[in-house]
């Protein structure tokens, strides 16, 4: 499964990049980004669990895992 950020939905709350540091980083203007080495890649094990947890906790629904 892969993860991406719907940037138009992101509210820059920081929950994902402050809590799930193995998957996300703070991008321009506080908008979350998937770490460069994970973009477009299938996540497994703990990274996948982090991405799913982040998606569940994102108040804006901006994190998509599929």
PDB file of N, CA, C and O in Angstrom:
ATOM      1  N   UNK A   1       0.839  -1.171   0.000  1.00  0.00           N
ATOM      2  CA  UNK A   1       0.000   0.000   0.000  1.00  0.00           C
ATOM      3  C   UNK A   1       0.894   1.247   0.000  1.00  0.00           C
ATOM      4  O   UNK A   1       1.991   1.256   0.558  1.00  0.00           O
ATOM      5  N   UNK A   2       0.388   2.280  -0.638  1.00  0.00           N
ATOM      6  CA  UNK A   2       1.135   3.526  -0.752  1.00  0.00           C
ATOM      7  C   UNK A   2       0.412   4.634   0.001  1.00  0.00           C
ATOM      8  O   UNK A   2      -0.790   4.544   0.251  1.00  0.00           O
ATOM      9  N   UNK A   3       1.151   5.679   0.360  1.00  0.00           N
ATOM     10  CA  UNK A   3       0.576   6.806   1.078  1.00  0.00           C
ATOM     11  C   UNK A   3       0.859   8.085   0.299  1.00  0.00           C
ATOM     12  O   UNK A   3       1.933   8.255  -0.278  1.00  0.00           O
ATOM     13  N   UNK A   4      -0.124   8.979   0.295  1.00  0.00           N
ATOM     14  CA  UNK A   4       0.125  10.304  -0.252  1.00  0.00           C
ATOM     15  C   UNK A   4      -0.731  11.332   0.484  1.00  0.00           C
ATOM     16  O   UNK A   4      -1.686  10.992   1.183  1.00  0.00           O
ATOM     17  N   UNK A   5      -0.363  12.578   0.308  1.00  0.00           N
ATOM     18  CA  UNK A   5      -1.038  13.694   0.964  1.00  0.00           C
ATOM     19  C   UNK A   5      -1.864  14.446  -0.068  1.00  0.00           C
ATOM     20  O   UNK A   5      -1.359  14.821  -1.126  1.00  0.00           O
ATOM     21  N   UNK A   6      -3.131  14.662   0.244  1.00  0.00           N
ATOM     22  CA  UNK A   6      -3.978  15.549  -0.560  1.00  0.00           C
ATOM     23  C   UNK A   6      -3.672  16.961  -0.068  1.00  0.00           C
ATOM     24  O   UNK A   6      -4.273  17.439   0.895  1.00  0.00           O
ATOM     25  N   UNK A   7      -2.739  17.614  -0.735  1.00  0.00           N
ATOM     26  CA  UNK A   7      -2.229  18.895  -0.246  1.00  0.00           C
ATOM     27  C   UNK A   7      -3.296  19.978  -0.156  1.00  0.00           C
ATOM     28  O   UNK A   7      -3.189  20.878   0.677  1.00  0.00           O
ATOM     29  N   UNK A   8      -4.315  19.907  -0.995  1.00  0.00           N
ATOM     30  CA  UNK A   8      -5.367  20.913  -0.928  1.00  0.00           C
ATOM     31  C   UNK A   8      -6.249  20.739   0.303  1.00  0.00           C
ATOM     32  O   UNK A   8      -6.998  21.647   0.660  1.00  0.00           O
ATOM     33  N   UNK A   9      -6.167  19.575   0.957  1.00  0.00           N
ATOM     34  CA  UNK A   9      -6.937  19.327   2.175  1.00  0.00           C
ATOM     35  C   UNK A   9      -6.124  19.565   3.448  1.00  0.00           C
ATOM     36  O   UNK A   9      -6.691  19.788   4.517  1.00  0.00           O
ATOM     37  N   UNK A  10      -4.798  19.517   3.331  1.00  0.00           N
ATOM     38  CA  UNK A  10      -3.923  19.635   4.496  1.00  0.00           C
ATOM     39  C   UNK A  10      -4.078  21.005   5.153  1.00  0.00           C
ATOM     40  O   UNK A  10      -4.042  22.036   4.482  1.00  0.00           O
ATOM     41  N   UNK A  11      -4.250  20.998   6.469  1.00  0.00           N
ATOM     42  CA  UNK A  11      -4.426  22.243   7.225  1.00  0.00           C
ATOM     43  C   UNK A  11      -3.168  22.647   7.995  1.00  0.00           C
ATOM     44  O   UNK A  11      -3.206  23.588   8.789  1.00  0.00           O
ATOM     45  N   UNK A  12      -2.079  21.959   7.771  1.00  0.00           N
ATOM     46  CA  UNK A  12      -0.792  22.255   8.414  1.00  0.00           C
ATOM     47  C   UNK A  12      -0.836  22.108   9.929  1.00  0.00           C
ATOM     48  O   UNK A  12      -0.146  22.836  10.644  1.00  0.00           O
ATOM     49  N   UNK A  13      -1.637  21.178  10.420  1.00  0.00           N
ATOM     50  CA  UNK A  13      -1.738  20.999  11.874  1.00  0.00           C
ATOM     51  C   UNK A  13      -0.471  20.370  12.453  1.00  0.00           C
ATOM     52  O   UNK A  13      -0.153  20.584  13.622  1.00  0.00           O
ATOM     53  N   UNK A  14       0.249  19.598  11.644  1.00  0.00           N
ATOM     54  CA  UNK A  14       1.520  19.028  12.068  1.00  0.00           C
ATOM     55  C   UNK A  14       1.450  17.692  12.769  1.00  0.00           C
ATOM     56  O   UNK A  14       2.490  17.131  13.113  1.00  0.00           O
ATOM     57  N   UNK A  15       0.272  17.166  12.993  1.00  0.00           N
ATOM     58  CA  UNK A  15       0.158  15.889  13.702  1.00  0.00           C
ATOM     59  C   UNK A  15       0.981  14.803  13.010  1.00  0.00           C
ATOM     60  O   UNK A  15       1.697  14.055  13.676  1.00  0.00           O
ATOM     61  N   UNK A  16       0.890  14.710  11.719  1.00  0.00           N
ATOM     62  CA  UNK A  16       1.561  13.615  11.016  1.00  0.00           C
ATOM     63  C   UNK A  16       3.082  13.735  11.072  1.00  0.00           C
ATOM     64  O   UNK A  16       3.761  12.769  11.421  1.00  0.00           O
ATOM     65  N   UNK A  17       3.625  14.898  10.735  1.00  0.00           N
ATOM     66  CA  UNK A  17       5.084  14.994  10.704  1.00  0.00           C
ATOM     67  C   UNK A  17       5.712  15.170  12.077  1.00  0.00           C
ATOM     68  O   UNK A  17       6.923  15.004  12.223  1.00  0.00           O
ATOM     69  N   UNK A  18       4.923  15.498  13.078  1.00  0.00           N
ATOM     70  CA  UNK A  18       5.453  15.566  14.441  1.00  0.00           C
ATOM     71  C   UNK A  18       5.359  14.218  15.151  1.00  0.00           C
ATOM     72  O   UNK A  18       6.174  13.915  16.022  1.00  0.00           O
ATOM     73  N   UNK A  19       4.370  13.411  14.781  1.00  0.00           N
ATOM     74  CA  UNK A  19       4.137  12.132  15.454  1.00  0.00           C
ATOM     75  C   UNK A  19       4.675  10.940  14.662  1.00  0.00           C
ATOM     76  O   UNK A  19       5.233  10.007  15.239  1.00  0.00           O
ATOM     77  N   UNK A  20       4.511  10.974  13.372  1.00  0.00           N
ATOM     78  CA  UNK A  20       4.876   9.831  12.532  1.00  0.00           C
ATOM     79  C   UNK A  20       6.097  10.201  11.677  1.00  0.00           C
ATOM     80  O   UNK A  20       6.031  10.285  10.450  1.00  0.00           O
ATOM     81  N   UNK A  21       7.196  10.414  12.377  1.00  0.00           N
ATOM     82  CA  UNK A  21       8.411  10.971  11.781  1.00  0.00           C
ATOM     83  C   UNK A  21       9.118  10.037  10.801  1.00  0.00           C
ATOM     84  O   UNK A  21       9.975  10.485  10.038  1.00  0.00           O
ATOM     85  N   UNK A  22       8.780   8.768  10.807  1.00  0.00           N
ATOM     86  CA  UNK A  22       9.417   7.833   9.882  1.00  0.00           C
ATOM     87  C   UNK A  22       8.799   7.887   8.488  1.00  0.00           C
ATOM     88  O   UNK A  22       9.367   7.360   7.531  1.00  0.00           O
ATOM     89  N   UNK A  23       7.626   8.529   8.375  1.00  0.00           N
ATOM     90  CA  UNK A  23       6.907   8.559   7.099  1.00  0.00           C
ATOM     91  C   UNK A  23       6.761   9.975   6.548  1.00  0.00           C
ATOM     92  O   UNK A  23       6.811  10.174   5.334  1.00  0.00           O
ATOM     93  N   UNK A  24       6.580  10.959   7.426  1.00  0.00           N
ATOM     94  CA  UNK A  24       6.252  12.310   6.975  1.00  0.00           C
ATOM     95  C   UNK A  24       7.279  13.343   7.414  1.00  0.00           C
ATOM     96  O   UNK A  24       7.968  13.172   8.420  1.00  0.00           O
ATOM     97  N   UNK A  25       7.364  14.421   6.637  1.00  0.00           N
ATOM     98  CA  UNK A  25       8.192  15.574   6.966  1.00  0.00           C
ATOM     99  C   UNK A  25       7.365  16.830   6.738  1.00  0.00           C
ATOM    100  O   UNK A  25       6.373  16.823   6.010  1.00  0.00           O
ATOM    101  N   UNK A  26       7.803  17.912   7.384  1.00  0.00           N
ATOM    102  CA  UNK A  26       7.148  19.203   7.170  1.00  0.00           C
ATOM    103  C   UNK A  26       7.674  19.803   5.870  1.00  0.00           C
ATOM    104  O   UNK A  26       8.880  19.951   5.676  1.00  0.00           O
ATOM    105  N   UNK A  27       6.751  20.139   4.997  1.00  0.00           N
ATOM    106  CA  UNK A  27       7.132  20.755   3.729  1.00  0.00           C
ATOM    107  C   UNK A  27       6.932  22.257   3.776  1.00  0.00           C
ATOM    108  O   UNK A  27       6.843  22.855   4.849  1.00  0.00           O
ATOM    109  N   UNK A  28       6.864  22.849   2.611  1.00  0.00           N
ATOM    110  CA  UNK A  28       6.683  24.293   2.501  1.00  0.00           C
ATOM    111  C   UNK A  28       5.408  24.739   3.207  1.00  0.00           C
ATOM    112  O   UNK A  28       4.366  24.092   3.105  1.00  0.00           O
ATOM    113  N   UNK A  29       5.506  25.839   3.913  1.00  0.00           N
ATOM    114  CA  UNK A  29       4.379  26.451   4.608  1.00  0.00           C
ATOM    115  C   UNK A  29       3.674  25.493   5.571  1.00  0.00           C
ATOM    116  O   UNK A  29       2.486  25.650   5.854  1.00  0.00           O
ATOM    117  N   UNK A  30       4.417  24.496   6.074  1.00  0.00           N
ATOM    118  CA  UNK A  30       3.859  23.573   7.047  1.00  0.00           C
ATOM    119  C   UNK A  30       3.024  22.453   6.471  1.00  0.00           C
ATOM    120  O   UNK A  30       2.500  21.623   7.215  1.00  0.00           O
ATOM    121  N   UNK A  31       2.893  22.417   5.158  1.00  0.00           N
ATOM    122  CA  UNK A  31       2.125  21.355   4.514  1.00  0.00           C
ATOM    123  C   UNK A  31       2.926  20.059   4.607  1.00  0.00           C
ATOM    124  O   UNK A  31       4.116  20.028   4.292  1.00  0.00           O
ATOM    125  N   UNK A  32       2.265  19.002   5.039  1.00  0.00           N
ATOM    126  CA  UNK A  32       2.932  17.716   5.207  1.00  0.00           C
ATOM    127  C   UNK A  32       3.328  17.119   3.868  1.00  0.00           C
ATOM    128  O   UNK A  32       2.678  17.340   2.846  1.00  0.00           O
ATOM    129  N   UNK A  33       4.419  16.354   3.902  1.00  0.00           N
ATOM    130  CA  UNK A  33       4.875  15.621   2.727  1.00  0.00           C
ATOM    131  C   UNK A  33       5.336  14.236   3.145  1.00  0.00           C
ATOM    132  O   UNK A  33       5.817  14.040   4.261  1.00  0.00           O
ATOM    133  N   UNK A  34       5.185  13.285   2.245  1.00  0.00           N
ATOM    134  CA  UNK A  34       5.750  11.959   2.456  1.00  0.00           C
ATOM    135  C   UNK A  34       7.258  12.093   2.250  1.00  0.00           C
ATOM    136  O   UNK A  34       7.706  12.796   1.344  1.00  0.00           O
ATOM    137  N   UNK A  35       8.033  11.422   3.087  1.00  0.00           N
ATOM    138  CA  UNK A  35       9.493  11.476   2.948  1.00  0.00           C
ATOM    139  C   UNK A  35       9.891  11.063   1.528  1.00  0.00           C
ATOM    140  O   UNK A  35       9.292  10.160   0.943  1.00  0.00           O
ATOM    141  N   UNK A  36      10.891  11.725   0.993  1.00  0.00           N
ATOM    142  CA  UNK A  36      11.312  11.499  -0.393  1.00  0.00           C
ATOM    143  C   UNK A  36      11.593  10.034  -0.703  1.00  0.00           C
ATOM    144  O   UNK A  36      11.214   9.546  -1.768  1.00  0.00           O
ATOM    145  N   UNK A  37      12.247   9.329   0.208  1.00  0.00           N
ATOM    146  CA  UNK A  37      12.610   7.936  -0.068  1.00  0.00           C
ATOM    147  C   UNK A  37      11.416   6.979  -0.006  1.00  0.00           C
ATOM    148  O   UNK A  37      11.553   5.799  -0.331  1.00  0.00           O
ATOM    149  N   UNK A  38      10.247   7.479   0.410  1.00  0.00           N
ATOM    150  CA  UNK A  38       9.050   6.630   0.489  1.00  0.00           C
ATOM    151  C   UNK A  38       7.995   6.986  -0.560  1.00  0.00           C
ATOM    152  O   UNK A  38       7.031   6.244  -0.746  1.00  0.00           O
ATOM    153  N   UNK A  39       8.171   8.104  -1.236  1.00  0.00           N
ATOM    154  CA  UNK A  39       7.176   8.543  -2.227  1.00  0.00           C
ATOM    155  C   UNK A  39       6.997   7.500  -3.316  1.00  0.00           C
ATOM    156  O   UNK A  39       7.962   7.070  -3.949  1.00  0.00           O
ATOM    157  N   UNK A  40       5.742   7.098  -3.527  1.00  0.00           N
ATOM    158  CA  UNK A  40       5.414   6.157  -4.588  1.00  0.00           C
ATOM    159  C   UNK A  40       5.792   4.718  -4.312  1.00  0.00           C
ATOM    160  O   UNK A  40       5.645   3.864  -5.186  1.00  0.00           O
ATOM    161  N   UNK A  41       6.275   4.434  -3.120  1.00  0.00           N
ATOM    162  CA  UNK A  41       6.702   3.063  -2.796  1.00  0.00           C
ATOM    163  C   UNK A  41       5.666   2.365  -1.929  1.00  0.00           C
ATOM    164  O   UNK A  41       4.940   2.999  -1.163  1.00  0.00           O
ATOM    165  N   UNK A  42       5.615   1.050  -2.068  1.00  0.00           N
ATOM    166  CA  UNK A  42       4.753   0.251  -1.213  1.00  0.00           C
ATOM    167  C   UNK A  42       5.346   0.211   0.188  1.00  0.00           C
ATOM    168  O   UNK A  42       6.504  -0.161   0.375  1.00  0.00           O
ATOM    169  N   UNK A  43       4.546   0.593   1.155  1.00  0.00           N
ATOM    170  CA  UNK A  43       5.004   0.567   2.546  1.00  0.00           C
ATOM    171  C   UNK A  43       4.691  -0.783   3.161  1.00  0.00           C
ATOM    172  O   UNK A  43       3.681  -1.408   2.837  1.00  0.00           O
ATOM    173  N   UNK A  44       5.549  -1.217   4.035  1.00  0.00           N
ATOM    174  CA  UNK A  44       5.360  -2.504   4.710  1.00  0.00           C
ATOM    175  C   UNK A  44       5.586  -2.346   6.200  1.00  0.00           C
ATOM    176  O   UNK A  44       6.223  -1.397   6.658  1.00  0.00           O
ATOM    177  N   UNK A  45       5.056  -3.288   6.936  1.00  0.00           N
ATOM    178  CA  UNK A  45       5.291  -3.429   8.371  1.00  0.00           C
ATOM    179  C   UNK A  45       5.069  -2.136   9.150  1.00  0.00           C
ATOM    180  O   UNK A  45       3.989  -1.550   9.074  1.00  0.00           O
ATOM    181  N   UNK A  46       6.062  -1.690   9.889  1.00  0.00           N
ATOM    182  CA  UNK A  46       5.884  -0.555  10.793  1.00  0.00           C
ATOM    183  C   UNK A  46       5.608   0.755  10.047  1.00  0.00           C
ATOM    184  O   UNK A  46       4.871   1.606  10.544  1.00  0.00           O
ATOM    185  N   UNK A  47       6.192   0.918   8.864  1.00  0.00           N
ATOM    186  CA  UNK A  47       5.931   2.134   8.098  1.00  0.00           C
ATOM    187  C   UNK A  47       4.471   2.186   7.638  1.00  0.00           C
ATOM    188  O   UNK A  47       3.845   3.245   7.671  1.00  0.00           O
ATOM    189  N   UNK A  48       3.943   1.064   7.219  1.00  0.00           N
ATOM    190  CA  UNK A  48       2.540   1.001   6.813  1.00  0.00           C
ATOM    191  C   UNK A  48       1.634   1.279   8.006  1.00  0.00           C
ATOM    192  O   UNK A  48       0.646   2.002   7.878  1.00  0.00           O
ATOM    193  N   UNK A  49       1.958   0.719   9.152  1.00  0.00           N
ATOM    194  CA  UNK A  49       1.167   0.965  10.357  1.00  0.00           C
ATOM    195  C   UNK A  49       1.171   2.442  10.721  1.00  0.00           C
ATOM    196  O   UNK A  49       0.142   2.995  11.107  1.00  0.00           O
ATOM    197  N   UNK A  50       2.333   3.079  10.596  1.00  0.00           N
ATOM    198  CA  UNK A  50       2.421   4.519  10.887  1.00  0.00           C
ATOM    199  C   UNK A  50       1.556   5.319   9.923  1.00  0.00           C
ATOM    200  O   UNK A  50       0.834   6.226  10.338  1.00  0.00           O
ATOM    201  N   UNK A  51       1.626   4.989   8.653  1.00  0.00           N
ATOM    202  CA  UNK A  51       0.846   5.715   7.647  1.00  0.00           C
ATOM    203  C   UNK A  51      -0.648   5.565   7.903  1.00  0.00           C
ATOM    204  O   UNK A  51      -1.395   6.539   7.798  1.00  0.00           O
ATOM    205  N   UNK A  52      -1.088   4.366   8.235  1.00  0.00           N
ATOM    206  CA  UNK A  52      -2.503   4.130   8.517  1.00  0.00           C
ATOM    207  C   UNK A  52      -2.932   4.891   9.763  1.00  0.00           C
ATOM    208  O   UNK A  52      -3.998   5.505   9.778  1.00  0.00           O
ATOM    209  N   UNK A  53      -2.117   4.857  10.799  1.00  0.00           N
ATOM    210  CA  UNK A  53      -2.432   5.602  12.026  1.00  0.00           C
ATOM    211  C   UNK A  53      -2.521   7.095  11.743  1.00  0.00           C
ATOM    212  O   UNK A  53      -3.416   7.774  12.244  1.00  0.00           O
ATOM    213  N   UNK A  54      -1.593   7.603  10.943  1.00  0.00           N
ATOM    214  CA  UNK A  54      -1.614   9.026  10.597  1.00  0.00           C
ATOM    215  C   UNK A  54      -2.885   9.377   9.838  1.00  0.00           C
ATOM    216  O   UNK A  54      -3.494  10.417  10.087  1.00  0.00           O
ATOM    217  N   UNK A  55      -3.283   8.518   8.921  1.00  0.00           N
ATOM    218  CA  UNK A  55      -4.513   8.766   8.156  1.00  0.00           C
ATOM    219  C   UNK A  55      -5.730   8.789   9.079  1.00  0.00           C
ATOM    220  O   UNK A  55      -6.635   9.605   8.906  1.00  0.00           O
ATOM    221  N   UNK A  56      -5.744   7.896  10.048  1.00  0.00           N
ATOM    222  CA  UNK A  56      -6.856   7.847  10.991  1.00  0.00           C
ATOM    223  C   UNK A  56      -6.895   9.079  11.894  1.00  0.00           C
ATOM    224  O   UNK A  56      -7.972   9.523  12.291  1.00  0.00           O
ATOM    225  N   UNK A  57      -5.735   9.628  12.217  1.00  0.00           N
ATOM    226  CA  UNK A  57      -5.657  10.771  13.125  1.00  0.00           C
ATOM    227  C   UNK A  57      -5.733  12.120  12.424  1.00  0.00           C
ATOM    228  O   UNK A  57      -5.949  13.139  13.080  1.00  0.00           O
ATOM    229  N   UNK A  58      -5.563  12.149  11.129  1.00  0.00           N
ATOM    230  CA  UNK A  58      -5.560  13.416  10.396  1.00  0.00           C
ATOM    231  C   UNK A  58      -6.942  14.067  10.457  1.00  0.00           C
ATOM    232  O   UNK A  58      -7.905  13.511   9.931  1.00  0.00           O
ATOM    233  N   UNK A  59      -7.053  15.239  11.091  1.00  0.00           N
ATOM    234  CA  UNK A  59      -8.353  15.887  11.232  1.00  0.00           C
ATOM    235  C   UNK A  59      -8.930  16.385   9.908  1.00  0.00           C
ATOM    236  O   UNK A  59     -10.137  16.601   9.800  1.00  0.00           O
ATOM    237  N   UNK A  60      -8.085  16.564   8.916  1.00  0.00           N
ATOM    238  CA  UNK A  60      -8.550  17.079   7.628  1.00  0.00           C
ATOM    239  C   UNK A  60      -8.816  15.963   6.607  1.00  0.00           C
ATOM    240  O   UNK A  60      -9.367  16.217   5.536  1.00  0.00           O
ATOM    241  N   UNK A  61      -8.428  14.744   6.941  1.00  0.00           N
ATOM    242  CA  UNK A  61      -8.601  13.636   5.981  1.00  0.00           C
ATOM    243  C   UNK A  61      -7.676  13.769   4.788  1.00  0.00           C
ATOM    244  O   UNK A  61      -7.997  13.299   3.696  1.00  0.00           O
ATOM    245  N   UNK A  62      -6.528  14.406   4.984  1.00  0.00           N
ATOM    246  CA  UNK A  62      -5.618  14.684   3.869  1.00  0.00           C
ATOM    247  C   UNK A  62      -4.653  13.538   3.556  1.00  0.00           C
ATOM    248  O   UNK A  62      -3.993  13.556   2.517  1.00  0.00           O
ATOM    249  N   UNK A  63      -4.564  12.551   4.434  1.00  0.00           N
ATOM    250  CA  UNK A  63      -3.632  11.438   4.235  1.00  0.00           C
ATOM    251  C   UNK A  63      -4.405  10.254   3.663  1.00  0.00           C
ATOM    252  O   UNK A  63      -5.399   9.802   4.232  1.00  0.00           O
ATOM    253  N   UNK A  64      -3.923   9.767   2.526  1.00  0.00           N
ATOM    254  CA  UNK A  64      -4.593   8.673   1.835  1.00  0.00           C
ATOM    255  C   UNK A  64      -3.633   7.485   1.763  1.00  0.00           C
ATOM    256  O   UNK A  64      -2.497   7.617   1.307  1.00  0.00           O
ATOM    257  N   UNK A  65      -4.101   6.339   2.215  1.00  0.00           N
ATOM    258  CA  UNK A  65      -3.324   5.100   2.138  1.00  0.00           C
ATOM    259  C   UNK A  65      -4.136   4.119   1.313  1.00  0.00           C
ATOM    260  O   UNK A  65      -5.256   3.753   1.670  1.00  0.00           O
ATOM    261  N   UNK A  66      -3.541   3.697   0.193  1.00  0.00           N
ATOM    262  CA  UNK A  66      -4.213   2.678  -0.642  1.00  0.00           C
ATOM    263  C   UNK A  66      -3.223   1.945  -1.511  1.00  0.00           C
ATOM    264  O   UNK A  66      -3.608   1.058  -2.273  1.00  0.00           O
TER     265      UNK A  66
END
